Amino acid sequence: MTRVLVIELRRSTALGAAAAVLLAGLVLLFAAPTRWATSGMSLAMVQREYLVLLWPLALATGAWQGRREHRSKVGELFSSTPRPQARRVLPTAGALGIAAVASYLLITAAGGIWMAGTARYVPMQAFVVLAVGLLAMIGAAWLGLALGRLLPYLVTAPLLAVAGIGLLMVVGAIPGTPEWLAYVLSPMYGMGLYTDWQTMAGRTSAAQAIWLAALAVAAVVLLMAGSWRGRLAALLPAALGAALAIAVVPHGDDFEAHPIDPVARELVCTSDAPAVCVTRIRAGLLDDFAPLARQTLGVLAKLPDPPTTVREDTTTYLPLSPAPQPPGVILADLFTNARGKLIGHRATQYGMMRSAFHTDRECQEYGNPAVERAAIFYLLGEEPLPDTEIFADVVYESPETNAEALQLWQRLRQRPEQDALARVAAVRRASMACQATDGLL
């Protein structure tokens, strides 16, 4: 059996299928490495999201291999031999399964090597998410092989590829479909990252694994079936797997679409003062971030009651969970490049300065943004810049805002330092108290 499997690996479409999946996966993965270069969980989830193309590709390559006997016109010859059909088809299925697993793992390995220098947090759940992705790829290859043997037509493979993409994208979009059901049926559903600390619930992953394993078993039964009765029997493991998966997945209030990993969100701080803290998934950036954070604290030390601690902002919006900001603490957004390295020092520092002026998140009145900008840039000793030149994601700002800030900043520079600092401190007090800041400069 081993020798036959080796021959199938060489002569079937297994190697070609592996190369196609590997190439497509690498192109997708490295098209936007900033999405996943922070942690092992981000990599595992983004790769699962790309199953929207990799899963149909495995399905199509399996279907192409499935029509080999028809293409070679040996189906009638093989059916007349006493050799069981299972012994003829299982080596091919094994070769395709190995190809699907190998290509998926190589994509993961490439991503892991890419972020090895910065991403240090790899939770066990990341390996669970990876394993579910492997099950999805195996099931797709086997299901395509079975359907290719059943429908050995030239259009079967491309039609399955298109149908696979449509199926994965439509699941969950049908009105009335519970979200937990979409998580079970589609291996890529819910894998979009809304925060770097996102994870997958254990019961949800277990339900996905049950369904995908049942789908793979059903594909094998369909592949080995020699009659319509046997082919109908392939529905049984699929139905049982679906029922068990639905029983395992959380329902109602117990279901959480975008759970947060509390360990990934934990703060890791410097051992010396002033304290600078980042989340665990960015612990590798602490040495680079701490000097910038302490420089910002030094600038703010010119004001009364200055902050003494900098923490990474752990606010999430899906689900909504604002980061706590006790007195004396300012929050920071960290910006990273495609390799997970710290970038955007100006944006990071300006964000920290704005956090020092807005400690109450429930403020309905945030004052005049031009006044705040002039005050912040006076402390920094730089000419005010519009947000479009500071933050990469800000594409428009009214030019009047920075023009007004520049005028106020110039007036501040003409005043004695103590008077100017007193006015800046008044702006900060008003902003922190949710009061208007017009006229304070």
Residue pairs with C-beta under 8 A, 6 or more apart in sequence:
1 91
4 91
5 91
5 94
5 95
7 91
8 14
8 91
8 92
8 94
8 95
9 15
9 95
9 98
9 99
12 65
12 68
12 92
12 95
12 96
13 61
13 64
13 65
13 96
14 65
14 95
14 96
14 98
14 99
15 99
16 61
17 58
17 61
17 62
17 65
17 96
17 99
17 100
17 103
17 141
18 99
18 100
18 102
18 103
19 103
20 57
20 61
21 54
21 57
21 58
21 61
21 99
21 100
21 103
21 104
21 107
21 137
22 103
22 106
22 107
24 53
24 54
24 57
25 47
25 50
25 54
25 103
25 104
25 107
26 107
26 110
28 50
28 53
28 54
29 36
29 46
29 47
29 50
29 107
29 110
29 111
30 110
30 114
33 111
33 114
33 115
33 338
33 339
34 336
34 337
34 338
35 42
35 46
35 193
36 42
36 43
36 45
36 46
36 47
36 111
36 115
36 193
37 43
37 114
37 115
37 118
37 119
37 336
37 338
37 339
37 340
38 115
38 118
38 119
38 196
38 281
38 282
38 336
38 340
39 119
39 121
39 122
39 126
39 196
39 264
39 281
40 112
40 119
40 121
40 122
40 123
40 126
41 121
41 122
41 123
41 125
41 126
41 129
41 198
41 199
41 261
41 264
42 119
42 193
42 196
42 198
43 108
43 111
43 112
43 115
43 119
43 126
44 108
44 126
44 127
44 129
44 130
44 133
45 129
45 191
45 193
45 198
45 200
46 191
46 193
47 104
47 107
47 108
47 111
47 130
47 133
48 129
48 132
48 133
48 136
48 187
48 188
48 191
49 188
49 191
49 192
50 188
51 133
51 136
51 137
51 168
51 187
51 188
51 191
52 165
52 168
52 169
52 188
53 165
54 104
54 137
55 136
55 137
55 140
55 164
55 168
55 187
55 188
56 140
56 160
56 161
56 162
56 163
56 164
56 165
56 168
57 161
58 100
58 137
58 140
58 141
58 144
59 140
59 141
59 143
59 144
59 160
59 161
59 164
60 144
60 157
60 158
60 160
60 161
60 164
61 96
61 141
61 144
61 157
62 96
62 140
62 141
62 142
62 143
62 144
62 145
62 146
62 147
62 148
63 144
63 145
63 147
63 148
63 156
63 157
63 160
64 144
64 148
64 157
65 92
65 96
65 144
65 145
65 148
66 144
66 145
66 146
66 147
66 148
66 149
66 150
66 152
66 156
67 148
67 149
67 152
67 153
67 154
67 156
67 157
68 92
69 75
69 78
69 149
69 152
70 152
71 152
75 152
78 88
85 224
85 226
86 224
89 145
89 149
89 223
89 224
90 220
90 224
92 145
93 141
93 142
93 145
93 220
93 223
96 141
96 142
96 145
97 138
97 141
97 142
99 141
100 134
100 137
100 138
100 140
100 141
101 134
101 137
101 138
103 137
104 133
104 134
104 137
105 134
108 130
114 339
115 339
115 340
117 284
117 339
117 340
118 284
118 285
118 336
118 339
118 340
118 341
119 281
119 284
119 340
120 281
120 283
120 284
121 263
121 264
121 280
121 281
121 283
123 199
123 261
123 263
123 264
125 199
125 200
125 202
125 205
125 261
128 200
128 202
128 205
129 200
129 205
131 209
132 187
132 205
132 208
132 209
132 212
133 187
135 187
135 209
135 212
135 213
135 216
136 187
136 212
138 216
139 212
139 213
139 215
139 216
139 219
140 164
142 216
142 219
142 220
142 223
143 215
143 216
143 218
143 219
143 222
144 157
144 160
145 219
145 223
146 219
146 220
146 222
146 223
146 234
147 156
147 160
147 222
148 156
148 157
149 223
150 222
150 231
167 186
168 186
168 187
168 188
168 189
171 177
171 182
171 185
171 186
171 189
172 179
172 181
172 182
172 186
172 189
178 251
179 190
179 255
179 257
180 204
180 249
180 250
180 251
180 255
181 246
181 249
182 189
182 190
183 189
183 190
183 204
183 207
183 208
183 249
183 257
184 204
184 207
184 208
184 211
184 242
184 245
184 246
184 249
185 211
185 242
187 208
187 212
190 200
190 257
190 258
194 258
194 316
194 317
194 318
195 258
195 260
195 316
195 317
195 318
196 264
196 279
196 281
196 282
197 260
197 261
197 264
197 265
197 279
197 281
197 314
197 316
198 258
198 259
198 260
198 261
199 259
199 260
199 261
199 264
200 259
201 250
201 256
201 259
203 248
203 249
203 250
204 249
204 250
204 255
206 248
207 245
207 246
207 248
207 249
208 245
210 241
210 244
210 245
210 248
211 241
211 242
211 245
213 241
214 237
214 238
214 240
214 241
214 242
214 244
214 245
215 238
215 241
217 237
217 238
217 241
218 234
218 235
218 236
218 237
218 238
218 241
219 234
221 230
221 233
221 234
221 236
221 237
222 231
222 234
224 230
225 231
225 233
225 234
249 255
250 256
256 319
257 318
258 318
258 319
260 316
260 319
260 321
263 280
264 279
264 280
264 281
265 279
265 280
265 314
266 279
266 280
267 277
267 278
267 279
267 280
267 311
267 312
267 314
268 277
268 278
268 279
268 280
268 283
268 286
269 275
269 276
269 277
270 276
270 277
270 286
270 290
273 308
274 294
274 297
274 308
274 309
274 310
275 308
275 309
275 310
276 286
276 289
276 290
276 293
276 294
276 309
276 310
276 311
277 309
277 310
277 311
277 312
278 285
278 286
278 289
278 311
278 312
278 334
279 312
279 314
282 289
282 312
282 334
282 336
284 340
285 334
285 336
285 340
285 341
285 342
288 341
288 342
289 332
289 334
289 342
289 348
292 345
292 348
292 349
293 310
293 332
293 352
294 310
295 349
296 310
296 330
296 349
296 352
296 353
297 306
297 307
297 308
297 310
297 330
299 353
299 379
299 380
300 306
300 307
300 330
300 353
300 356
300 379
302 379
302 421
303 379
303 421
303 424
303 425
303 428
304 425
305 328
306 356
307 328
307 329
307 330
307 356
308 328
308 329
309 328
309 329
309 330
310 329
310 330
310 331
310 332
310 352
311 323
311 329
311 330
311 331
311 332
312 331
312 332
312 333
312 334
313 323
313 331
313 332
313 333
313 355
314 321
314 323
315 321
315 322
315 323
315 331
322 361
323 331
325 331
325 355
325 359
325 361
327 359
330 352
330 355
330 356
330 359
331 352
331 355
332 348
332 351
332 352
332 355
333 347
333 348
333 351
334 342
334 348
335 342
335 343
335 344
335 347
335 348
335 392
336 342
336 343
337 343
342 348
344 392
346 390
347 390
347 391
347 392
349 380
350 376
350 380
350 390
353 376
353 379
353 380
354 372
354 376
356 428
357 372
357 375
357 376
357 427
357 428
357 431
357 432
358 366
358 431
358 432
359 432
360 432
360 433
360 434
362 434
363 431
363 434
364 434
365 434
365 435
365 436
366 372
366 431
366 434
367 427
367 430
367 431
367 435
367 436
367 437
367 438
368 404
368 436
368 437
368 438
369 401
369 405
370 400
370 401
370 402
370 404
370 405
370 408
371 405
371 408
371 427
371 437
371 438
371 440
371 441
372 427
372 431
372 437
373 384
373 401
373 402
373 405
373 409
374 384
374 404
374 405
374 406
374 408
374 409
374 412
374 441
375 412
375 423
375 424
375 427
375 428
375 441
377 383
377 384
377 385
377 405
377 409
378 409
378 412
378 413
378 420
378 424
379 424
383 406
383 409
384 402
384 405
384 406
384 409
385 402
386 397
386 399
386 401
386 402
387 394
387 397
388 394
388 395
388 396
388 397
408 441
411 441
412 420
412 423
412 424
412 441
413 420
415 423
423 440
423 441
424 441
426 440
427 437
427 440
427 441
430 436
430 437
430 440
431 437
